[in-house]
Amino acid sequence: MDIKARIRRRRDHNAQPQFIQRYEALSPAAHLDEPVGRGQLLEQLLDYFDPVFDGELPPNGYVYGPIGSGKSAVLTSLLSHLKELPAETREVIHTSTRVQTPSSPTFVYVDARSATSAFGFYRSVLSSLIDQSVPEHGVGTDSLRDQVHTQVQGTPGAVICVDHIAEPRSLDESTLVDLAASLPSNVSWLAIGRASPDQTHLTTYTGAEIGVSRYRRQVLVDILMQRASMGLARQALNHDLARQVAAWADGNAHDGLAVLFSAADNAAGVGQDQLTESNINAAIESIPEPCVSLSAVLSLPANRQRVLRHLVNLSPDERESVNMATDALSALDLSASTIKRFLYEMAEAGVIRRVQAETEQQKGRPPSRVVPQFPLYVFQRLYDLRRRGQSNHP
């Protein structure tokens, strides 16, 4: 229960009687401070991190589960609290006469989607260990690694949590293992990915594995209702529609929230004060299958995102081939070869799909139609909102 959000919504209701109160609350790429329906996962993670409460390191670990199952949401929320531990004074009584106040290991979060190389990995780790900004250029990988060693040695150590491991164009498993081996002995790591233990060799190096299943339907209903209560006008979403979305999403909170966001924005555009079944159905139709996580799309370099933002404005006819899409994007201040390279890169990452055209009596290789694999309208709105630096108004 977010009491502050509820009070703010009531307070702002008369001043800004809008259907959408907070876009960020509806975003599939945003996580809440207190995730819903994952108490068991939270307890499992606390069991895993339990050694840190005595100033020790947990073993290497692996958290796995399908997309949209709340892995990142729970982990990032928990880490935000655990990072406060070193500043706390926690008395641990070892005997009736001896009291110690051990300090805790440092917690580091690394997003493998952006830290895709050894340089990016060390830079991300070092950024969490020091207060100063770490340069993106002009410093060598070995130098960054040495600075990480300097920061960690002589301390209680660090737990490095590497999220989104082994996704397309993210840090892969073998690289993580090699990089972890180059770190001081007082460092352990927790990898978070989608592959089950029998599909990855990471568990060869771990002492703990935590599996996460899809959300149960009623839990997903609760998530949708909570997000709607935080982001929309009062009584904008009824339980019947939330159950319809949850049934369609089949335990995937990302896809369910993408539908809620799209439906709400459509309803706001025509002046509705409640969501209707037609809003929900239209939103469901707009979600591609399979659907790439919007947080993955929004973690792409800025120039790739800008190309995607203009790509979603193109008509299907303008996306009939990579060459046609490249020509249609020529207004961007990028060369045609650069645009084409970006499109091919994002196709390899699964962000867009190249669908081979069915042609007859045509020599050579048939052209490939460019099909985005993410919710177009939701990305468009989130991208524009971030560019404008606000989260409450379109």
C-alpha positions, 0 to 999 in steps of 0.5 A, a space after each residue: 500500500 503506497 499511502 503517499 501516492 494515494 494522498 498525492 492522487 487525492 490532493 491533486 485530483 481537483 487541481 488536475 482532474 486527468 484520467 492519467 495521473 502518473 504515466 510512470 506508474 503504468 510503465 512496464 519498464 518501471 519497478 515499484 519500491 514495494 513489489 506485489 505478490 513476491 513475498 516468497 521470492 523475497 524470503 528466498 533472496 533474504 535467505 541467500 543474503 543472510 551471511 551479510 548480516 554477519 559481515 560475510 559473503 554469500 556464495 555465488 548464486 543464480 536467480 532464473 525465471 521467465 520474462 515478466 516474472 518480477 525478478 528484477 523488480 524484487 531484486 532492485 527493491 531489495 538491493 536498495 534496502 540492503 545498500 543501507 546496511 554499511 551505514 547502520 550500526 548493527 550489534 552482534 553479540 558473540 558472548 555475554 561480554 563481547 560485542 562487535 559491530 561488523 560492517 557489511 559487504 557492499 552491494 553492486 548492481 550491474 545491468 548486463 544489457 548496458 555493461 556488455 563488455 569487460 570495460 562496461 562491466 568494470 566501469 559499472 562496478 567501479 561506479 557503484 564503489 566510488 562517489 566520483 563519476 567514472 569516465 566512459 573514454 580515455 581509460 583502459 580496461 586494465 586500469 578500471 579492473 585495478 581500481 576495482 581491486 583497490 576499492 574492494 581490498 581491505 574491505 568486507 567485500 562486495 556482492 555483485 548482482 548481474 541482471 539480464 545475463 545472457 540475453 541477446 547482445 547482453 553480457 554472456 555467461 562465459 564472459 561473466 565467469 571470466 570477469 568474476 575470476 579476475 576480481 578479488 577473492 572477497 567478491 561474490 556474484 549473483 546472476 539473474 537470467 531466464 535460462 533454467 539451470 539445465 540450460 546454462 553452465 553458470 550453475 557450475 560456479 554457484 552454490 545457490 539457485 533460486 527459481 521464479 515462476 510466472 505470476 499467478 493470475 490473481 496476483 497479476 490482477 492485484 498488480 494491475 489494480 495497484 498500478 491503476 490506482 497509482 497512475 489513473 483516476 479513481 475507478 478507472 479500471 474494474 476487476 473484470 477488465 483486470 482479470 481479462 488482461 491477466 488471463 491474456 498475459 498468462 503470468 507475464 507482468 510486463 505484457 499485462 502492464 503494456 496492455 494497461 498503459 496502451 489502453 489507458 493512453 488510448 482512453 485518455 486520448 478520446 476523453 474517457 473517464 473509465 477503461 472499456 473492453 474495447 480499449 483493452 482488446 485494442 491494446 492486446 492486439 497491439 502487443 507483438 508475439 513474442 514481445 521484447 521487454 521495453 526495459 531492454 529497448 530503453 536500455 539501448 544506446 541513445 542513437 539506436 533508440 532514436 532510430 527506433 522512435 522514428 521507425 515506429 512512425 513509418 507506415 508498413 509500406 515504408 518498412 517493406 524492406 531494410 532498404 526502404 526503411 533506411 531511405 524513409 529514415 534518411 531525415 535523421 542526421 545519420 548516414 544510410 550505412 549507419 542506419 542500416 547497420 543499426 537495423 541489422 544490429 537490432 534485428 540480431 538482438 531481437 528488438 526488430 524482426 526481418 520477415 522475408 517477403 513472399 515473392 514469385 519470379 524474382 531473382 536474388 534474395 527476397 527483401 525482408 520486411 522490418 517488424 518491431 517486436 516491442 509495443 510500438 505505442 508504449 515505447 513511443 510514449 515512454 521515449 517522448 516522456 523521458 525526452 521531455 523529462 516528465 512523468 505526469 503529462 504527455 
